[in-house]
Amino acid sequence: MALLKRRGSAEVDAEPLAEQVEPVEPVEPVELDPSADPRHTAAKGRPTPKRSDARAARGKSAAPTGKGASRQDAKSTRRRQSQEYRAAMMSGDVSRLPPRERAPERVLARDLVDTRITVGPFFLVAAVVYFVGGLIPNGAVRLAATLLMLIGIIAVVIDSIVLSWQVSRKVAERYPDSRVRVRVRAYAAQRALLPRRWRLPRPRVSRGDSRP
């Protein structure tokens, strides 16, 4: 009898509990969009850029502006102009030379030097012979090299004086109001020391030409 009472009381107590429990509605599964990019986030609202794109963006943002940009533009302009001047010096085109080299007095002096035979290249040969002769342990060879060097120095001095006088006379005839006559004479003497193929700007006249 006690066992039956216990079962009956348990069934009675379970009935209100069953009434209190509400059934759970099934949750509908959420379908994911297969085309959605997993890199999209709610915080940014845009895809995460690639590393290469980010580097390119940083490079663009780091481009100099203001004074830095103007300084960089001026530097590239000077570099380009220097390359153009170098090409003009190698070609001998007077119209593209630097303003200093386009001076008519300097052009006349160059042409006058390039049309004549100068002692400068022979002096360079004498200097090489003198240097090599000094390395030879022979008194006669050293004496001959020294004499050749002295003759070369004297010849260069005489040739420079004659050339300076010729250049000064030509400049005075064509440009009587010139104020750079002394500088042009020194410029001509320096150019005459170099062999013809080493001269810059390149000669535009041939040796023996009567144009100057």
C-alpha positions, 0 to 999 in steps of 0.5 A, a space after each residue: 500500500 505504501 508503494 502504491 501511494 508513493 507511485 501515485 504521488 509521483 505521477 501527480 507531481 509530474 503532471 504539473 511539471 509537464 504542463 509547465 514545460 513549453 516545447 522548444 521551437 526548432 531553429 531554422 538553419 542560416 544559409 551562408 552566401 557562398 559568394 560572400 568574402 570571408 575577409 568582410 567584417 562588420 567593423 570595417 565594412 570593406 575587404 582587407 587590401 592585399 599586401 601589394 596594394 597596401 604597399 602601393 598605397 603607402 608609396 603614394 601617400 609617402 610621395 613628397 609634397 610642397 618643398 620636397 616635391 619642388 626640390 625633387 623636380 629641380 634635381 631631376 631637371 638639373 640631371 636631365 639638363 646635365 645629360 643634354 649638355 654632355 651629349 652636346 659637348 660630345 657632338 659639338 653642337 653649339 646651339 645645345 651647349 651650356 650658356 658659357 660655352 656658347 659665348 662667341 669669343 669661346 667658340 672663336 677660340 675653339 675653332 682657331 685652336 682646332 684648325 692648327 697643329 699645337 705642341 701640347 700633344 707632343 709635350 704629353 709624349 715627352 712627359 711620358 718619355 721623361 717619366 719612363 726614362 727616370 725609371 731606367 738606371 742609365 745616366 744617358 737615358 735619364 739625361 736624354 729624357 730630361 733634355 726632351 722634357 725641357 725642350 717640350 716645356 719651352 715649345 709649349 710656352 712659345 706655342 701658348 704665347 703665339 696662340 694667345 696672341 692670335 686669339 686675342 687679335 681675332 677676338 679684338 677684330 670681331 668683338 671689339 667690345 669684348 670683356 673676356 679677352 684675357 680669359 679666352 686666351 687662357 682658355 685657348 692655351 688650355 685647350 691646345 694642350 690636349 690631343 684633338 680627340 680629347 677636347 670638349 666640346 668636340 671640334 667642329 672644324 677640321 685641321 687646316 680649315 680657314 673658317 676662323 
